[in-house]
Each structure stands twice: as C-alpha cells, then as structure tokens.
Amino acid sequence: MTEKTRNIGIMAHIDAGKTTTTERILFFTGKSHRIGEVDDGSATMDWMVQEQNRGITITSAATTTYWKDHRINIIDTPGHVDFTAEVERSLRVLDGAVAVFCAVGGVEPQSETVWRQADAYEVPRIAFINKMDRIGADFFEVLREIHDKLKANPVPVMIPVGRENSFTATIDLITMKELHWDSEDQGRTITEHPIRPEMVDQAEQWREKLLDTVSSSSDEITDLILDDQNVPEELIRQELRALTLSRNAVPVLVGASLRNMGVQPLLDAVVHYLPTPEELPPIQGMNPRKETPVAVERSEDGQAVGMVFKIQADREAGNLCFVRMYQGVLKSGVATFNHNQGKRERANRILRMHANRTEQVDRLVAGDIGVIVGFKLAQTGDTIGSEGFPVVLERMHFPEPVISVAIEPQTMSEQDRLKTTLNLLTREDPTFIWKEDSDTGQLIISGMGELHLDVLVTRIIDDYNVHAKVGNPQVTYRESITAVAEHREIFQKVLAGKENRSEIVLRVAPRARGTGNHFSSVVPESRLPRQFAQAVERGVAGAFNSGISMGYPTIDIGVELIDAVYDELTASEFAFEAAGSMGFDNACRQAGAVLLEPVMKLTVMVPQEFMGEAINGITTRGGIVHAVESRPGVEHITAEAPLKKMFGYSTALRSSTQGRGNYAMEFSHFAPASTR
C-alpha cells in the first residue's frame, strides 16, 4: 500500500491560504461535505476554539484522505513564527511538502524560515501560488522571488490566464489545455478548452522552459526534441518527478483556493511529483548501546521503528502520541519499546486522525502516520519499536524561549492543578518551559513570543479551567563572558565524620555566538579517574543554567578542566561535583561577565504612504533598519530590534498605519544588553 501513500505537509507564511487550501483538498477528496472557512471560524483543520476565534493555525492538524486510489496523509502546519516548533516537528516526519505562496505577498519572512527548515530535513517540495484573484497578484514576480530569495529552481507546470479580477482559468503546460472551473458546483467540474489565441505564444514560451528543464537530465527527451517529435506527457511527469525528488526542481502550480480554482491539479501534482515513503533513502539512526550508526530501511519487512513527533493531551484518552512509522509494523495491544526512555509501553489503541475526528485501526505499517493511545512515558522526539533492534533516531532541535511571564493561581488550592497543567503543556510543546523562582516562589512560564504565551495562558484558563493571574511579559536574558580566565577551586568539607576534598583548575573562554556551552578535560585518567572528571562535568553543567551574577542561563562558554589534585583517601564524587559548580562561577566572574538580550529580526509590510511612520517606529524602539524593498502596493522593511522594546508593537503599528501595516518577528541572536 505504501507505493500509493503520500505523507505531505502544507507550509507557508501566515495568511498565504494554507488552511483554506487544505479545506478545499478535504472537500474535493470527499472528506468533508461542505467547505469550511477560516474567516467564519468553520475550518475543519483549525479545530481548537482559539484557532477558530483568532483565524490562525496553532497546532499542526493531521488528517488522512484519498485521491485517485492514493492515500494522502496531510499535516496543516502553522504559519506564525511563534509556533515554529509545530512546523519543525511536522517537517521532521514528512516525505514531501506543498509550499503555498500568496500571489500578492510573494516570498515573505516565514516562507523563508519554513523553506530553510525543509532544506535541513531534505524534504522535496512543490509550490502553489495562491490568491491569483487578489488585487496586486503577480505570478511571475513570485516565481522570481522563489528563485532569488529561496535559491530554488521553480518550474511552472501551469500559468494563469489573467490576474486579479480577470483571473478566469489556468493553462496546463504539459497537456497544453486551458482549464476552467465551474463556479455553479463549487469548482467540482473542470472543463478543458483550447488555449485562447492571445495566450498561445506565452504558453509556448513557458512550455519550452519546462522542456529545457526536464531534458537537462533526460537523453530520451533531448532526442525527441531534436527530432522535432512530440514529448509524451507521462515522460515529462516522470522526469519532473525525478528532479523534484532530488530537490533540483520545484514544480509550480497556480490558483485561487477561496474561489475553488486550482486545487484538483494540485492534488494530481502531489501524486505525480512527491515521493512515496519507500522512495526516500534509509533514515540514519544510532545504536544507543554501542553508539554506532544504524540504517533504518523504509520497508514493512524489518523490525518496528517509529518516532513520536507530537504529544497532545486529551482529557478522556490521556496522552495522544502522534507517531510516524519508518520500518516494520506496530500492532494495537502489543507492548513496544521506547529506546530513549529505556522502558516498555503498551499501545492500547491506534487511531487514524481526521482533524479532530478519529478512526480506530489495528496496526501502523512503515510509511503510516497515526496516533497511539496508552503511552505514559513518551516524549516528543522519542524513538519507539522493537527491543531487539536498538536504534535512536536523531532528535528534533527546538529554539530557546525568549519571553517570560509570571503566573500564579488565584487561590492556594489551585497551585497543584496549575503545576499539573503546566507539566501537560510542556509535554505537548517543547518550546514552552516553566520553572519556580527559588527566591520569590513565583511560577515563571517562557515561550517564543507574545502570541505564543497568550495562546498558552488562554488554554490554561479556558481549556483547563485553572483560575490564574498573569503578569506582564518579561524578556528572557542570557549571560556569557568576554575574556579568558583560569581559576583554582579547592573544596573541603567534613560530612558524617569523613573528609571530602577536591582541588581542580578550570579555564573558561568565550565561544562564538550561537555555538553553545562546551566542557572538555585535558587531565589524563592517571591523574584523575574518569568518574571524578565526570563529576566535575556534572557540576559545571548544572552551573550553566544558574547564571553568573544575574541568575540567567549562560550561553557560548567553553570550560576546560586543565588540572586536578586527587587523593583517594579524601576524594569523593560529591566534592568534585561541588568544585566544578563553584569553580565555574568563580572563573566566570573573573572573565568579564556580560548580560545578553534577545535581538529580533523584524519584517514590516506597509503601504508606501506610511513608510516614514513605520521606519520612525522601529528606530524609536532602538531598532536598526537594514533594507527597504518596494513591491506593488507595499513596502517591505527589514530590521533588527531588541525584544525588550518590542512589547506592544503590533498595536502601535496598526494605529500609525490606519490598520494597514503588518509585521513578522522572529528571534535572531543574543547581543550585549543595551542600557538605553
């Protein structure tokens, strides 16, 4: 069955029409009997109350549908940068993706972010240029941006007939037919017409470019072109599929999802050009016992290997674990082994999801995406499977939270309920963390942005019925050092009548920004047994999170153990761990400790007449404008600004641009905190 399976994601910038396109796909494949709309809060895929209220996608919804005897597992991912973790974990388990671009906005900031994420996971893509009926739509300008900004090779297989209000049809460059959608039956009926005379030359030019692309890798097509013979449609699709799978081409389609135009050819393109699970190379893992590489074949024959890529709390069923199977078969009611946790768990039930509805199945085979009910220990990124085939797949990497708020229950009796709820949400969302401040006793929650925390707080209060008060957002700072320092730490303490003594020398040095903390030791085992060196490392690792002088986590510090004095009569792991922690603090205080603040990358989109106000609004908040790019009807301003000055920016931008300004903001890097 896997040769007829496609695991795809719909990805794009916010407001490009991802969810609307997915709703049309469900409608035309018969999964929903009416078309849901994002604008009126009836979208099938946006099933959370908040998604319907806000008109955005927050969680990646999974659904299974069928098109021309092919099963398509679709994940509709969020476009807002605050929910980048949802995109990351979806791309980790997908085989192919549909990138949706707005014909007016083109390649926008979050488009670039998700494209880079898809590049990192080597996901083949096709592109759908949506909203051709909107004022300012320009299909060919978006093609240029895909080429220039994303460094991709866009290959149109369709071009539009008309634009804006005059967008009435598309031309299929493979069949060389004009396609028209019947508005009377909501676009179900497509009629083919000969290409209108005024469009023939343009269609011939773009077909020639298509044939140039596919002939570059096919001698057969080259020979047919040189002999002036017709190139069969199936041969063009076959070569374009090979180029797509090798990520040397991105087939581009066009339409207007809101008017039900272009969706069926998009579904055909998913089947024609995106890979089946077994067409992709084996996925690489590690044997956790021997720490040797293991190749996981994408077939039903081997032992079971799957990955938990998302966890969703359900009040009745408990944890719903979304699983992608890579190899073998996982059966309902059978115990499976969690290689990351080192424990067995039972899959009580296996479900196939349709947005917020479910269908029970008895097994998941290689290539399937499903939900397991019954796992209690699983976490996002865990590898599950057979105990006899030990393998751990590479875990997903999520960005660090940069914004925090204090939250406290209205009554002490709700304190435990609040903590339980926070633990549930942390398991669901790896970019959400919480801690209890040891000095004030406050609960501090941290996330990726104001919208992210707003959504989480609303869930705590509305979905989990916890009565809580929330403080104002605060920036999550980091600490680092600016110089190299060496420090000798001597720890001596008598416990239970036994002397515990350790003596170590640590050297600390700043590392390149973004490379993280690192510990190493140059002391040979003959001078310091391994378990004591490991105790020093544990002490240093614990100190990384407790800060230097301000209590914020440290980043980009290299720590080297360069000397140690060991006496087997007084040595203990406890003493060396304590020396590691205290020695790190003391060495860093001598190394020019510096406070770092998060700096955000900012893209502001405003009509030309408001450009002055927009630039002024950025500079007064301590921002630096890097570039201004003109587009039809809108100016794109690229800038950087410290996060602490950006609270409330959305309201300020709306008021200064009469509600016509829009912006996207994502974490860029940490920099020394400004005193302004």
Secondary structure, DSSP 4 states (H G I P E B T S, - for coil): -GGGEEEEEEEESTTSSHHHHHHHHHHHTTS-SS---TTTT--SS--SHHHHHHTS--S-EEEEEEETTEEEEEEE---SGGGHHHHHHHHHH-SEEEEEEETTTBS-HHHHHHHHHHHHTT--EEEEEE-TTSTT--HHHHHHHHHHHH---EEESEEEES-GGG--EEEETTTTEEEEE-GGGTT--EEEEPPPGGGHHHHHHHHHHHHHHHHTT-HHHHHHHHTTPPPPHHHHHHHHHHHHHTTS-EEEEE-BGGGTBSHHHHHHHHHHHSPPGGGSPPEEEEETTTTEEEEE-SSSSS--EEEEEEEEEETTTEEEEEEEEEESEEETT-EEEETTTTEEEE--EEEEEETTEEEEESEEETT-EEEEE--SS--TT-EEE-TTS--EEPPP--PPP-EEEEEEESSGGGHHHHHHHHHHHHHH-TT-EEEE-TTT--EEEEESSHHHHHHHHHIIIIIS---EEE---EE--EEEESS-EEEEEEEEEEETTEEEEEEEEEEEEE--TTS--EEEE---TTTS-HHHHHHHHHHHHHHHTT-SSS-PPB-SEEEEEEEEE--TTT--HHHHHHHHHHHHHHHHHTS-EEEEEEEEEEEEEE-GGGHHHHHHHHHTTT-EEEEEEEETTEEEEEEEEEGGG-TTHHHHHHHHTTT--EEEEEEEEEEEPP--
